[in-house]
Amino acid sequence: MHAACLDQDFSMDKKYLITGATLINEGRSYKGSVLIAGGMINRVTDDEKSVILEGDTDVELIDGGGKWLIPGVIDDQVHFRDPGLTHKADLYTESRAAVAGGVTSFMEMPNTVPNTLTQELLEKKYRMASEKSLANYSFYMGASNDNLAEIVKTDPRTVCGIKVFMGASTGNMLVDKAETLEGIFRDAPVLVAVHCEDEATIRNNTALMRERFGDEILLELHPLIRSREACYKSSSFAVDLARKFNTRLHLLHLSTAEEMQLLSDAPADGNKRITAEVCVHHLWFSDQDYARLGARIKWNPAIKSAADREALMQALLDGRIDVVATDHAPHTLQEKSNSYFSCPSGGPLVQHSLVAMLELSRAGKISPELVVEKMCHAPARIFGIDRRGYIREGYHADLVLIDPDAPWEVRPDNIHYKCGWSPLEGEIFHSGITHTFVGGHLAWHNGSFDNSKPGSRLLFNR
């Protein structure tokens, strides 16, 4: 791939006309056509293709009959492991997996090696993505106990947010000093995204479990160690700080019923100061699945009870939870095969997040229109992303064409993650991603990638 700048020249891009698809956009589902030209959405109409073409024959026609057309998914929380941990994943492999799953934009986390704790290291990641990423990208600036001077330099126009680990993390990224947290919440120039688990509670739980079971702890005990109390104590502290300083706070991967009482059901727009995310694995699995899947579903925060899962889904439906994302965090199967205390937390999901949510929709748990709201529209609004997340004329042509009746099984031979596995192996999904456009470039089409053009750096209107 060649390097990409903030404003790419799309004048030579191919034109596409998608006809006869069911557009799912802004709460509506309707038959229509979309013309892509110059990397942008040029026309959106419910008219026949001839009305849009108006004599222009230099257009590739795509028959969308029987298919759904949605905006590209925006995943606000991924770990693509680049730089420093590239035996697990990298920006090239995971961005390919993303577009294969209909994810056209991602926001990546700072706990790489080295940790992204300076503006210089942050810009190095952007330069690397401009050459390697097939999807659009943004990177969080990381927080530590001693880098507030770097945090306040963050440019709200070109960086998605500040990431704060208010719980265990890798490297130098656990922020547990009260005065440091107050400084970040008071002075951060951009949205603050938080991982909330109370470290002291986790340490106490770990000591109790070691005393009782030694080092041979079963995976089923993970949600008792990374407990609901640890989650709520940290999340409520973050909410209190945000209210004290009027911080623009985004709560990542909430996992308990108790945390839902911290949230408002106000519309997810520029006026909502505290927003929240749920991840697909917390909506899909429960603690009953540890016996079957073990370390493959060991995440932090832990997957908890079926009652928690239902509470998360209800909060998603009633507007208290604003965004669905993945916390895509791959490890090798060899790493995952270690005993509890040596086994890393996290797993790959970005290729399968959209089809998993559509499967929940098929089961009657959530409408397709609300899936699009939570995975496409809401991330664009609450982060203020420039001209993405909607099917609108004048917006970037990040689009996904879906066959809603194309059953397939998740198997190692159709997994695109570098780690080569998925906790969803063996699942049958009834929807398939047939086309993924990234800025007008057809990056994925019926099982094949076109790597000839990288994605773009996300920009923000703040």
C-alpha positions in Angstrom: 0.0 0.0 0.0 1.1 3.6 -0.6 1.0 6.2 2.1 -2.2 8.2 2.7 -2.5 11.8 3.8 -5.4 13.5 5.5 -7.0 14.5 2.3 -6.6 11.9 -0.4 -7.2 12.6 -4.1 -10.2 10.6 -5.1 -10.7 12.2 -8.5 -9.6 9.0 -10.3 -11.6 6.6 -8.2 -14.0 4.2 -9.9 -17.7 5.0 -10.0 -20.2 2.5 -8.7 -24.0 2.4 -8.8 -25.7 0.1 -6.3 -29.3 -0.5 -7.4 -32.3 -2.2 -5.9 -30.9 -2.7 -2.4 -32.8 -2.2 0.9 -31.1 0.8 2.5 -31.1 0.6 6.3 -30.2 4.1 7.4 -31.4 6.7 10.0 -34.1 4.4 11.4 -35.6 3.6 8.0 -35.5 0.6 5.6 -36.4 1.3 2.0 -35.5 0.2 -1.5 -33.1 2.6 -3.2 -30.0 3.2 -5.2 -26.7 4.8 -4.3 -24.1 6.3 -6.7 -20.5 6.4 -5.5 -18.2 8.8 -7.3 -14.9 10.4 -6.3 -14.8 8.3 -3.1 -18.0 9.9 -1.9 -21.7 9.2 -1.8 -22.8 11.2 -4.8 -26.5 10.4 -5.0 -29.0 8.6 -2.8 -32.5 7.9 -4.3 -35.4 5.6 -4.4 -35.6 6.1 -8.2 -34.6 3.7 -10.9 -30.9 3.6 -11.9 -31.6 5.4 -15.1 -32.6 8.5 -13.2 -29.2 8.6 -11.4 -27.1 7.7 -14.4 -28.3 10.5 -16.6 -26.3 9.3 -19.5 -23.1 8.5 -17.6 -22.0 5.1 -18.8 -18.6 5.1 -16.9 -20.2 3.4 -13.9 -20.0 -0.2 -12.6 -23.4 -1.5 -11.8 -23.9 -3.6 -8.7 -27.2 -5.3 -8.4 -28.3 -5.0 -4.8 -31.6 -6.9 -5.2 -32.3 -9.0 -2.1 -29.5 -7.4 -0.2 -29.2 -4.8 2.6 -27.0 -1.7 2.2 -25.8 0.0 5.4 -23.1 2.5 6.4 -19.8 1.0 7.3 -19.5 -0.1 10.9 -17.3 2.1 13.2 -15.6 0.1 15.9 -14.5 2.4 18.7 -12.4 -0.1 20.6 -9.9 -2.5 19.1 -6.4 -3.7 19.9 -4.5 -4.4 16.7 -1.2 -5.1 18.5 1.0 -2.9 16.3 3.7 -2.0 17.1 5.5 -4.5 19.4 3.1 -7.4 19.6 2.8 -8.3 16.0 3.1 -12.1 16.5 -0.6 -11.8 17.6 -1.9 -9.3 15.1 -0.9 -6.2 13.1 -2.6 -3.3 11.4 -2.6 -5.0 8.0 -4.1 -8.3 9.0 -6.7 -7.0 11.4 -7.8 -4.2 9.1 -8.4 -6.8 6.4 -10.4 -8.9 8.9 -12.4 -5.8 9.8 -13.4 -4.9 6.2 -14.3 -8.6 5.6 -16.8 -8.1 8.5 -18.2 -4.8 7.3 -16.1 -2.6 9.7 -14.8 0.3 7.7 -13.4 2.4 10.5 -11.7 1.6 13.8 -10.2 3.3 16.9 -7.2 1.5 18.3 -5.9 1.4 21.8 -2.6 2.6 23.2 -1.4 -0.5 25.1 1.0 -1.5 22.4 4.8 -1.8 22.8 5.9 0.9 23.4 2.8 2.3 25.1 1.4 5.3 23.2 2.1 7.8 25.9 3.7 10.6 23.9 2.5 12.6 20.9 5.5 11.5 18.9 4.7 7.8 19.5 1.0 8.5 18.6 2.0 10.1 15.3 4.2 7.1 14.5 1.2 4.8 14.7 -0.7 7.1 12.3 2.1 7.0 9.8 2.2 3.2 10.0 -1.5 2.9 9.5 -1.4 5.2 6.4 0.7 2.5 4.8 -0.8 -0.7 6.2 -4.5 -0.3 7.1 -7.2 -1.2 4.6 -9.8 0.4 6.8 -10.1 4.0 8.1 -8.3 4.5 11.4 -7.8 6.6 14.5 -5.7 6.0 17.6 -6.3 6.9 21.2 -3.7 8.8 23.1 -2.7 6.8 26.2 -2.7 8.0 29.8 -0.4 7.1 32.6 0.2 8.4 36.1 2.8 10.9 34.8 2.1 12.0 31.2 -0.6 14.7 31.7 1.6 17.2 29.8 1.5 15.0 26.7 -2.3 14.4 27.1 -3.2 18.1 27.0 -1.4 18.4 23.6 -3.9 16.1 21.9 -5.5 17.5 18.8 -9.3 17.1 19.0 -9.6 17.4 15.2 -7.3 14.5 14.4 -7.4 12.1 17.5 -10.4 10.1 18.6 -9.8 10.4 22.4 -7.8 9.7 25.5 -7.7 6.2 26.9 -7.5 5.7 30.6 -7.1 2.3 32.2 -8.8 2.6 35.6 -7.9 -1.0 36.3 -5.2 -3.5 35.5 -3.3 -2.9 32.2 0.0 -3.7 30.5 3.2 -1.6 30.8 2.9 1.8 32.4 -0.8 2.4 31.7 -2.6 1.7 35.0 -3.8 5.1 36.2 -4.5 4.8 39.9 -3.4 8.1 41.5 -6.4 10.2 42.4 -4.7 13.5 41.7 -3.6 12.2 38.2 -7.2 11.1 37.4 -8.5 14.5 38.5 -6.0 16.2 36.2 -7.0 14.1 33.2 -10.7 14.5 33.8 -10.3 18.3 34.3 -7.8 19.1 31.5 -8.3 16.5 28.7 -9.0 18.5 25.5 -11.0 15.6 24.0 -13.2 12.7 24.9 -11.9 10.4 27.7 -12.6 6.7 27.2 -12.2 4.5 30.3 -11.7 0.8 31.1 -13.2 0.6 34.6 -12.2 -2.2 37.0 -11.0 -1.4 40.5 -7.5 -2.8 40.9 -7.6 -3.1 44.7 -10.8 -5.2 44.6 -9.3 -7.5 41.9 -6.1 -8.0 44.0 -8.2 -8.9 47.1 -10.3 -11.3 45.0 -7.2 -12.9 43.5 -5.6 -13.4 46.9 -8.7 -15.1 48.2 -8.9 -17.4 45.2 -5.2 -18.3 45.4 -5.6 -19.1 49.1 -8.6 -21.4 48.4 -7.5 -23.0 45.1 -3.8 -22.4 44.6 -2.6 -21.7 41.1 -5.0 -24.2 39.5 -7.9 -21.8 39.2 -10.8 -22.7 36.8 -11.8 -20.2 34.1 -15.3 -20.2 35.6 -13.9 -18.2 38.5 -12.8 -15.3 36.2 -16.0 -13.3 36.8 -15.6 -13.7 40.6 -12.0 -12.4 40.4 -12.7 -9.6 37.9 -16.0 -9.1 39.8 -19.1 -7.0 39.4 -18.1 -5.1 42.5 -14.7 -4.2 40.9 -16.6 -3.0 37.8 -19.2 -0.9 39.5 -16.8 0.7 42.0 -14.6 1.9 39.2 -17.3 2.9 36.8 -19.2 4.9 39.5 -15.9 6.7 40.4 -15.4 7.6 36.7 -18.9 9.0 36.5 -18.5 11.0 39.6 -15.3 12.5 38.3 -16.9 13.3 34.9 -19.8 15.0 36.7 -17.5 17.0 38.9 -15.4 18.3 35.9 -18.1 18.1 33.1 -15.8 15.7 31.3 -16.8 14.2 28.0 -16.7 10.6 29.2 -17.1 7.4 27.3 -17.5 4.2 29.4 -16.1 1.2 27.5 -17.2 -2.5 27.6 -19.7 -2.3 30.5 -20.6 -5.8 31.7 -22.9 -5.7 34.7 -26.5 -4.9 35.4 -25.5 -2.6 38.3 -23.6 -0.3 36.0 -26.7 0.4 34.0 -28.1 2.6 36.8 -25.2 5.0 36.1 -26.4 5.8 32.6 -28.9 8.2 31.0 -31.3 7.3 28.2 -30.8 10.8 26.7 -30.2 10.9 22.9 -26.6 10.0 21.9 -25.8 13.4 20.5 -23.3 16.2 21.1 -25.1 17.2 24.3 -24.8 13.8 26.1 -21.7 14.1 28.3 -21.5 10.5 29.5 -21.9 7.8 26.9 -21.5 4.1 27.1 -20.5 1.1 25.1 -21.2 -2.6 25.2 -19.2 -5.3 23.4 -20.5 -8.1 21.3 -19.1 -10.8 23.6 -21.0 -9.5 26.6 -24.2 -9.6 24.5 -23.5 -13.1 23.1 -21.9 -15.2 25.8 -22.6 -15.8 29.6 -20.7 -17.4 32.4 -22.3 -20.7 31.5 -20.0 -20.7 28.4 -16.7 -20.8 30.3 -17.1 -24.6 30.8 -17.3 -25.0 27.0 -14.9 -22.3 25.7 -12.6 -21.7 28.6 -9.8 -19.2 27.9 -11.3 -18.4 24.5 -13.8 -16.1 26.2 -11.5 -14.8 28.9 -11.9 -11.0 28.5 -11.5 -8.1 30.9 -14.0 -7.1 32.1 -15.2 -10.7 32.5 -18.2 -12.1 30.8 -20.8 -12.4 33.6 -24.2 -13.9 34.1 -27.1 -14.4 31.7 -29.0 -11.9 33.8 -26.3 -9.3 33.2 -26.4 -10.1 29.5 -30.1 -9.4 29.4 -29.7 -6.2 31.4 -27.1 -5.0 28.9 -29.4 -5.8 26.0 -32.3 -3.9 27.6 -30.1 -0.9 28.2 -29.0 -1.0 24.5 -32.7 -1.0 23.5 -33.8 1.8 25.8 -30.9 4.1 25.0 -28.8 3.9 28.1 -26.0 2.1 26.1 -25.1 4.1 23.0 -22.6 2.0 21.1 -21.8 -1.7 20.2 -18.1 -2.4 19.6 -15.7 -5.4 20.0 -12.7 -4.8 22.2 -11.0 -7.0 19.5 -7.9 -8.2 21.3 -6.2 -11.2 19.7 -3.7 -13.6 21.3 -2.2 -16.8 19.9 -3.8 -20.1 20.8 -0.6 -21.1 22.4 -0.8 -18.1 24.7 -4.5 -18.9 25.4 -3.6 -22.5 26.4 -1.7 -21.4 29.5 -3.1 -21.8 33.0 -5.4 -19.1 34.4 -2.8 -16.7 35.8 -0.5 -17.0 32.7 -3.3 -16.8 30.2 -3.9 -13.4 28.7 -7.4 -11.8 28.5 -8.9 -10.8 25.2 -10.0 -12.4 21.9 -10.6 -11.6 18.2 -14.0 -10.3 17.1 -13.9 -7.6 14.5 -14.6 -9.8 11.5 -17.7 -11.3 13.2 -19.3 -8.4 15.1 -21.8 -7.2 12.5 -23.0 -10.7 11.6 -23.3 -11.6 15.2 -25.5 -8.6 15.9 -27.6 -9.4 12.8 -28.0 -12.9 14.2 -29.3 -11.4 17.4 -31.7 -9.3 15.2 -32.8 -12.5 13.4 -33.6 -13.9 16.8 -35.9 -11.0 17.6 -33.7 -9.3 20.2 -32.9 -6.1 18.3 -34.1 -4.6 15.0 -31.7 -4.2 12.1 -32.3 -0.4 12.2 -31.1 -0.3 15.8 -28.1 -2.4 15.0 -27.1 0.2 12.4 -27.8 3.0 14.9 -25.6 1.5 17.6 -22.7 0.3 15.3 -22.7 3.0 12.6 -24.6 6.2 13.4 -24.0 6.6 17.1 -20.2 6.2 17.0 -20.1 8.8 14.3 -22.2 11.2 16.3 -20.7 10.9 19.8 -17.1 11.1 18.5 -18.0 13.8 16.0 -16.5 11.9 13.1 -16.4 14.0 9.9 -18.9 12.8 7.2 -19.0 9.1 8.1 -21.5 6.7 9.6 -24.5 7.5 7.4 -25.7 7.0 3.9 -26.0 10.6 3.0 -25.0 12.6 -0.1 -21.7 14.3 0.4 -20.5 11.7 2.9 -17.5 9.4 2.5 -18.6 6.2 0.7 -18.1 3.8 3.6 -20.7 1.2 2.7 -21.5 -2.4 3.3 -23.7 -4.7 1.2 -25.2 -7.6 3.1 -26.9 -10.8 1.9 -29.4 -11.5 4.8 -30.0 -15.0 3.6 -26.6 -16.6 3.1 -25.9 -19.1 5.9 -22.3 -19.9 6.6 -20.2 -21.5 9.4 -17.3 -19.8 11.1 -14.3 -22.1 10.5 -10.5 -21.6 10.7 -10.3 -21.6 6.9 -12.5 -18.5 6.6 -11.1 -16.6 9.6 -8.9 -13.6 8.6 -7.4 -12.8 12.0 -3.6 -13.3 12.2 -4.2 -15.4 15.3 -6.3 -17.8 13.1 -9.0 -18.6 15.6 -12.3 -17.2 16.9 -14.5 -17.9 20.0 -17.4 -18.2 17.5 -16.0 -21.1 15.6 -18.8 -23.5 14.7 -21.5 -20.8 14.9 -23.8 -20.6 11.9 -24.5 -17.0 10.8 -27.3 -16.4 8.3 -26.0 -13.0 7.0 -22.9 -12.6 4.8 -20.9 -9.5 3.9 -20.7 -9.4 0.1 -19.2 -5.9 -0.5 -17.3 -3.5 1.7 -16.5 0.0 0.4 -13.9 2.1 2.2 -13.9 5.7 0.9 -15.4 4.5 -2.4 -12.8 1.7 -2.7 -14.2 -1.8 -3.0 -11.9 -3.3 -0.4 -13.8 -6.6 0.0 -16.0 -8.4 -2.6 -17.3 -12.0 -2.2 -14.3 -13.3 -0.4 -11.5 -11.3 -2.0 -9.6 -8.3 -0.9 -8.3 -5.4 -2.9 -5.3 -4.0 -1.0 -4.4 -1.4 -3.6 -5.7 1.5 -1.6 -5.3 2.3 2.2 -8.0 3.7 4.4 -7.9 7.3 5.6 -7.2 8.9 8.9 -10.5 9.8 10.6 -11.1 13.5 11.2 -13.4 14.9 13.9 -15.7 17.9 14.0 -15.3 19.2 17.6 
